[in-house]
């Protein structure tokens, strides 16, 4: 499964720390296995159940978030490094972006020919279950923080700079698709 995950999400190679790359893959594998999925299912399941007939898969959404975050890092760090050393940690940002929705592998199930919220998802939203998956696979707490705070659960709470970026990029994606569909 590792090979298929890496083929489907080549952005994993952007993580500079090779051990962290392995932990990210292991977290994705854990989520897939725990949710009863195969790697290719990430390219079929919708990234959200909040948009009826969502046109973007979990894989497409995740890759988009990662790529947008990397572009922000490439612009942000050179500008702010000389302005008080306000920089984003590359690996925290990229790994956090890759794993921000890993909990959706537990939150969503395919039942009676459609994608629906699983019982697990009714009990625990994806930021919670994703944080647990990441933590049990050795993901550092700074990245677990990104997962835990990327959605509404982080509102009104401290968000690291990397978590702020993932949060806003995630909502840019979500709300842009809603707008395209005439839902905003």
NUFI-377907 format. One record per atom (N, C-alpha, C, O): x, y, z. Coordinates in pm, whole numbers, padded with zeros to 5 digits, always signed. Layout:
BEGIN
XYZ ...
END
This chain:
BEGIN
+00082-00119+00000 +00000+00000+00000 +00087+00127+00000 +00048+00230-00055 +00205+00117+00062 +00294+00233+00068 +00329+00284-00071 +00325+00405-00096 +00362+00193-00161 +00400+00232-00296 +00286+00305-00366 +00308+00407-00432 +00165+00255-00351 +00048+00316-00415 +00022+00456-00357 -00008+00549-00431 +00033+00470-00225 +00013+00600-00161 +00115+00700-00214 +00079+00813-00246 +00239+00660-00222 +00345+00750-00270 +00324+00786-00417 +00353+00899-00458 +00274+00692-00498 +00245+00721-00639 +00130+00821-00651 +00135+00912-00733 +00028+00802-00569 -00091+00887-00577 -00066+01026-00517 -00131+01123-00556 +00027+01034-00423 +00055+01161-00356 +00206+01188-00358 +00273+01176-00255 +00259+01226-00474 +00403+01248-00485 +00454+01362-00398 +00574+01374-00375 +00364+01446-00349 +00403+01557-00262 +00465+01510-00131 +00531+01587-00062 +00444+01384-00096 +00507+01328+00024 +00659+01343+00015 +00726+01363+00116 +00713+01334-00106 +00858+01347-00127 +00908+01487-00096 +01028+01507-00079 +00818+01584-00088 +00859+01721-00054 +00902+01732+00092 +00975+01824+00128 +00856+01639+00176 +00896+01641+00317 +01044+01608+00322 +01086+01503+00273 +01122+01696+00380 +01268+01679+00381 +01315+01569+00474 +01410+01497+00443 +01250+01554+00587 +01286+01453+00688 +01231+01318+00643 +01110+01296+00642 +01322+01226+00608 +01281+01095+00555 +01202+01014+00657 +01109+00941+00620 +01236+01024+00785 +01160+00953+00888 +01017+01008+00894 +00922+00931+00908 +01003+01138+00884 +00870+01198+00885 +00791+01154+00762 +00670+01130+00771 +00857+01144+00648 +00790+01091+00529 +00728+00955+00559 +00612+00930+00527 +00809+00867+00620 +00760+00732+00653 +00642+00738+00750 +00545+00664+00734 +00650+00825+00849 +00542+00837+00947 +00413+00889+00881 +00303+00847+00917 +00428+00979+00787 +00311+01030+00713 +00246+00918+00634 +00124+00903+00635 +00327+00840+00564 +00274+00726+00487 +00208+00626+00581 +00099+00576+00552 +00271+00597+00693 +00214+00503+00790 +00081+00554+00845 -00011+00475+00868 +00070+00685+00866 -00055+00742+00914 -00165+00727+00810 -00278+00693+00843 -00132+00753+00684 -00229+00735+00576 -00271+00588+00564 -00389+00558+00548 -00173+00497+00572 -00204+00354+00568 -00296+00315+00684 -00393+00241+00665 -00266+00364+00802 -00346+00335+00921 -00489+00383+00901 -00584+00310+00930 -00505+00506+00851 -00639+00559+00826 -00715+00478+00722 -00833+00449+00739 -00646+00442+00615 -00710+00362+00511 -00754+00226+00564 -00868+00185+00544 -00664+00158+00632 -00696+00025+00686 -00805+00033+00792 -00897-00049+00793 -00794+00130+00882 -00893+00144+00989 -01032+00177+00936 -01133+00137+00993 -01036+00252+00824 -01163+00287+00763 -01214+00185+00664 -01324+00199+00611 -01136+00080+00638 -01178-00024+00543 -01161+00016+00398 -01235-00032+00311 -01064+00103+00369 -01042+00154+00234 -00916+00096+00173 -00830+00041+00243 -00905+00108+00042 -00783+00084-00033 -00730+00221-00073 -00804+00319-00072 -00603+00229-00108 -00543+00358-00143 -00619+00428-00255 -00642+00549-00248 -00660+00354-00357 -00728+00416-00471 -00863+00477-00433 -00915+00561-00507 -00920+00439-00319 -01047+00496-00275 -01036+00645-00244 -01135+00717-00251 -00916+00693-00210 -00898+00836-00184 -00930+00920-00307 -00966+01037-00295 -00916+00860-00424 -00944+00933-00548 -01090+00917-00592 -01129+00971-00696 -01169+00845-00515 -01311+00825-00546 -01402+00895-00445 -01504+00952-00482 -01363+00890-00319 -01450+00945-00215 -01447+01097-00218 -01343+01156-00245 -01560+01161-00190 -01562+01308-00188 -01483+01360-00069 -01474+01293+00034 -01426+01479-00084 -01350+01534+00028 -01443+01589+00136 -01400+01612+00249 -01569+01612+00101 -01665+01659+00201 -01802+01603+00169 -01837+01579+00053 -01880+01583+00274 -02020+01543+00258 -02111+01665+00267 -02232+01653+00253 -02052+01782+00291 -02129+01906+00305 -02168+01966+00171 -02250+02058+00165 -02110+01915+00063 -02145+01958-00073 -02204+01836-00143 -02134+01739-00170 -02332+01843-00173 -02397+01730-00240 -02330+01707-00376 -02305+01801-00450 -02302+01581-00406 -02233+01544-00530 -02102+01621-00546 -02074+01676-00653 -02025+01625-00442 -01898+01698-00440 -01812+01656-00559 -01789+01537-00580 -01766+01753-00638 -01690+01720-00758 -01542+01688-00734 -01472+01647-00827 -01493+01707-00612 -01351+01685-00585 -01333+01570-00486 -01401+01562-00384 -01241+01483-00518 -01212+01369-00431 -01124+01412-00314 -01067+01521-00314 -01115+01327-00215 -01027+01352-00101 -00882+01367-00149 -00810+01454-00100 -00841+01286-00244 -00705+01294-00297 -00682+01428-00368 -00582+01494-00342 -00772+01467-00456 -00759+01593-00528 -00753+01711-00431 -00668+01798-00444 -00843+01712-00335 -00848+01819-00235 -00717+01825-00157 -00659+01932-00140 -00671+01711-00109 -00549+01708-00028 -00429+01756-00108 -00350+01836-00059 -00415+01707-00229 -00302+01748-00312 -00308+01898-00342 -00205+01965-00347 -00427+01949-00362 -00443+02092-00386 -00399+02173-00264 -00329+02273-00278 -00441+02131-00147 -00404+02200-00023 -00251+02199-00007 -00192+02302+00024 -00190+02085-00028 -00044+02073-00012 +00028+02164-00111 +00121+02235-00073 -00013+02163-00235 +00053+02244-00336 +00035+02393-00308 +00130+02471-00324 -00083+02434-00266 -00106+02574-00234 -00023+02616-00112 +00034+02725-00110 -00015+02529-00013 +00066+02559+00106 +00213+02574+00069 +00282+02662+00120 +00261+02489-00020 +00402+02500-00060 +00428+02632-00132 +00532+02696-00110 +00334+02673-00216 +00352+02802-00284 +00354+02917-00183 +00433+03010-00198 +00270+02910-00084 +00271+03014+00020 +00406+03014+00091 +00465+03120+00111 +00456+02896+00128 +00586+02885+00195 +00695+02949+00109 +00781+03022+00160 +00692+02921-00023 +00795+02972-00113 +00794+03125-00122 +00898+03186-00145 +00679+03186-00105 +00669+03332-00110 +00690+03393+00029 +00761+03492+00044 +00628+03333+00128 +00626+03387+00264 +00765+03391+00329 +00809+03494+00379 +00834+03278+00327 +00961+03270+00399 +01067+03369+00350 +01129+03434+00434 +01091+03383+00221 +01191+03481+00178 +01156+03625+00219 +01245+03705+00249 +01030+03656+00219 +00988+03792+00256 +01005+03816+00405 +01059+03919+00445 +00960+03722+00486 +00956+03745+00630 +01080+03699+00706 +01093+03728+00825 +01170+03629+00643 +01292+03584+00711 +01374+03703+00759 +01438+03696+00864 +01372+03811+00684 +01450+03930+00723 +01364+04032+00801 +01411+04142+00830 +01244+03996+00832 +01153+04087+00903 +01121+04032+01042 +01005+04026+01082 +01223+03994+01115 +01201+03938+01247 +01201+03787+01248 +01160+03725+01347 +01246+03727+01139 +01255+03581+01127 +01119+03513+01147 +01111+03408+01211 +01014+03572+01092 +00883+03509+01093 +00877+03415+00973 +00847+03457+00861 +00906+03289+00997 +00905+03192+00888 +00818+03073+00924 +00790+03047+01041 +00778+03002+00822 +00698+02880+00837 +00792+02760+00831 +00884+02756+00750 +00768+02662+00917 +00846+02538+00914 +00797+02454+00798 +00682+02411+00794 +00885+02429+00703 +00850+02358+00581 +00784+02223+00608 +00674+02197+00560 +00851+02138+00684 +00800+02002+00703 +00672+01999+00787 +00584+01916+00762 +00660+02088+00883 +00535+02096+00960 +00421+02136+00868 +00312+02079+00875 +00446+02234+00783 +00343+02281+00691 +00303+02174+00590 +00185+02148+00570 +00401+02111+00526 +00370+02012+00422 +00307+01886+00482 +00205+01838+00432 +00365+01833+00589 +00307+01714+00651 +00169+01744+00709 +00078+01662+00699 +00153+01863+00769 +00022+01901+00822 -00082+01912+00712 -00196+01872+00730 -00042+01967+00597 -00134+01978+00485 -00171+01840+00430 -00287+01815+00396 -00073+01751+00420 -00102+01616+00371 -00199+01543+00463 -00288+01473+00417 -00181+01560+00593 -00260+01484+00690 -00382+01558+00745 -00455+01502+00827 -00405+01681+00703 -00512+01758+00767 -00647+01687+00765 -00724+01700+00860 -00678+01613+00661 -00807+01544+00650 -00797+01392+00662 -00890+01321+00622 -00687+01340+00715 -00672+01195+00725 -00785+01132+00807 -00821+01017+00784 -00840+01205+00901 -00951+01155+00982 -01077+01129+00901 -01166+01058+00948 -01086+01186+00782 -01204+01161+00698 -01209+01015+00652 -01315+00966+00612 -01097+00948+00657 -01096+00805+00623 -01174+00724+00726 -01216+00612+00699 -01194+00781+00843 -01276+00719+00947 -01414+00783+00954 -01510+00720+01000 -01425+00907+00910 -01549+00984+00921 -01650+00946+00813 -01771+00959+00832 -01601+00898+00700 -01686+00868+00585 -01684+00717+00559 -01582+00651+00576 -01799+00666+00516 -01807+00526+00471 -01890+00519+00344 -01967+00610+00314 -01874+00410+00271 -01952+00386+00150 -02056+00282+00185 -02024+00168+00215 -02182+00323+00179 -02291+00235+00223 -02409+00250+00128 -02452+00362+00097 -02462+00137+00084 -02578+00137-00005 -02558+00226-00128 -02649+00297-00170 -02437+00220-00184 -02408+00291-00308 -02381+00439-00294 -02379+00511-00394 -02360+00488-00170 -02328+00630-00154 -02236+00652-00035 -02226+00569+00055 -02170+00765-00039 -02081+00804+00070 -02162+00875+00176 -02237+00969+00147 -02147+00828+00299 -02223+00883+00412 -02132+00895+00533 -02021+00841+00534 -02179+00965+00634 -02104+00978+00758 -02113+00844+00833 -02222+00790+00852 -02000+00793+00873 -01993+00668+00949 -02035+00694+01094 -02047+00808+01137 -02058+00587+01168 -02087+00605+01310 -01968+00671+01379 -01985+00757+01466 -01849+00631+01340 -01729+00694+01396 -01731+00844+01369 -01700+00924+01457 -01768+00881+01247 -01775+01021+01210 -01884+01097+01284 -01870+01217+01310 -01990+01029+01318 -02096+01092+01397 -02049+01116+01541 -02090+01212+01605 -01963+01028+01589 -01912+01039+01726 -01793+01134+01737 -01780+01207+01835 -01706+01133+01635 -01583+01213+01637 -01560+01276+01500 -01552+01205+01400 -01550+01408+01495 -01518+01472+01368 -01373+01443+01329 -01291+01406+01412 -01346+01460+01202 -01215+01422+01146 -01095+01491+01209 -00989+01430+01212 -01104+01615+01259 -00984+01669+01325 -00943+01589+01448 -00824+01577+01477 -01040+01535+01520 -01009+01454+01638 -00951+01318+01597 -00844+01279+01645 -01021+01247+01510 -00973+01114+01472 -00843+01123+01392 -00758+01034+01404 -00826+01227+01313 -00701+01245+01239 -00583+01270+01332 -00472+01220+01308 -00607+01346+01437 -00500+01372+01535 -00460+01242+01604 -00342+01218+01627 -00558+01159+01638 -00529+01030+01703 -00448+00941+01608 -00348+00881+01649 -00489+00933+01482 -00415+00852+01384 -00270+00900+01373 -00177+00819+01375 -00253+01030+01363 -00118+01086+01348 -00034+01059+01472 +00082+01017+01462 -00091+01084+01588 -00017+01066+01713 +00027+00921+01732 +00140+00895+01772 -00061+00827+01703 -00025+00687+01724 +00075+00636+01622 +00129+00526+01636 +00101+00716+01518 +00203+00679+01420 +00329+00764+01433 +00412+00770+01342 +00343+00830+01548 +00466+00901+01580 +00481+01039+01519 +00590+01097+01522 +00375+01093+01464 +00381+01228+01405 +00405+01328+01518 +00337+01322+01621 +00500+01421+01501 +00528+01520+01605 +00405+01605+01640 +00317+01627+01557 +00404+01652+01764 +00287+01725+01814 +00260+01853+01735 +00144+01894+01723 +00363+01918+01680 +00340+02040+01602 +00254+02011+01479 +00175+02096+01437 +00270+01893+01421 +00189+01854+01305 +00052+01806+01350 -00049+01835+01284 +00046+01734+01462 -00084+01696+01518 -00167+01820+01547 -00288+01820+01527 -00101+01926+01594 -00170+02053+01620 -00235+02107+01493 -00348+02156+01497 -00165+02100+01380 -00221+02147+01252 -00347+02069+01220 -00449+02128+01182 -00343+01938+01235 -00459+01853+01207 -00574+01890+01301 -00688+01906+01257 -00544+01902+01428 -00647+01926+01530 -00715+02061+01514 -00833+02075+01546 -00642+02162+01465 -00697+02298+01463 -00731+02350+01324 -00768+02467+01310 -00721+02265+01220 -00742+02317+01084 -00887+02351+01054 -00913+02427+00960 -00981+02299+01128 -01123+02323+01102 -01182+02406+01217 -01108+02470+01292 -01312+02404+01229 -01381+02484+01329 -01336+02458+01471 -01350+02545+01557 -01284+02340+01497 -01237+02307+01631 -01125+02400+01677 -01100+02414+01797 -01057+02463+01584 -00949+02554+01619 -00991+02699+01631 -00911+02784+01671 -01115+02728+01598 -01162+02867+01605 -01159+02918+01749 -01203+02850+01842 -01105+03038+01765 -01098+03099+01897 -00988+03041+01985 -00980+03074+02103 -00905+02956+01928 -00795+02893+02000 -00664+02932+01933 -00663+02986+01822 -00554+02902+02000 -00424+02925+01940 -00407+02834+01819 -00435+02714+01826 -00360+02891+01710 -00318+02816+01592 -00176+02858+01561 -00145+02977+01554 -00089+02760+01543 +00048+02791+01501 +00042+02858+01363 -00060+02848+01295 +00149+02926+01323 +00149+02987+01189 +00118+02884+01079 +00044+02914+00985 +00174+02765+01089 +00149+02661+00989 +00003+02619+00989 -00056+02595+00883 -00057+02610+01108 -00199+02574+01119 -00288+02683+01060 -00391+02653+01000 -00249+02809+01077 -00324+02920+01019 -00326+02905+00866 -00431+02920+00803 -00211+02875+00808 -00203+02862+00662 -00289+02745+00615 -00368+02762+00522 -00276+02628+00676 -00356+02513+00634 -00505+02542+00650 -00585+02509+00563 -00542+02603+00761 -00683+02636+00786 -00739+02724+00673 -00843+02693+00615 -00669+02831+00641 -00721+02923+00540 -00718+02863+00400 -00811+02883+00322 -00613+02790+00367 -00607+02726+00235 -00720+02622+00222 -00781+02611+00115 -00746+02549+00328 -00855+02451+00327 -00989+02520+00299 -01068+02472+00218 -01013+02631+00365 -01140+02700+00345 -01146+02774+00212 -01255+02790+00156 -01033+02820+00161 -01032+02876+00026 -01079+02770-00072 -01162+02797-00159 -01026+02650-00058 -01064+02539-00144 -01213+02508-00133 -01285+02504-00233 -01257+02486-00011 -01397+02448+00017 -01494+02554-00034 -01590+02522-00104 -01469+02679+00003 -01564+02784-00033 -01559+02820-00180 -01660+02860-00237 -01444+02806-00244 -01435+02831-00389 -01518+02729-00465 -01587+02765-00561 -01511+02603-00424 -01592+02500-00490 -01740+02528-00467 -01820+02518-00559 -01778+02564-00344 -01917+02598-00316 -01962+02716-00404 -02074+02716-00455 -01876+02815-00420 -01909+02930-00504 -01928+02889-00648 -02025+02930-00713 -01836+02808-00701 -01849+02759-00839 -01982+02687-00861 -02041+02694-00969 -02029+02618-00757 -02154+02542-00768 -02277+02627-00734 -02389+02577-00733 -02255+02756-00708 -02366+02845-00675 -02423+02825-00536 -02540+02856-00512 -02341+02773-00445 -02388+02743-00309 -02350+02850-00208 -02381+02836-00090 -02283+02957-00251 -02249+03068-00161 -02326+03191-00201 -02312+03296-00138 
END
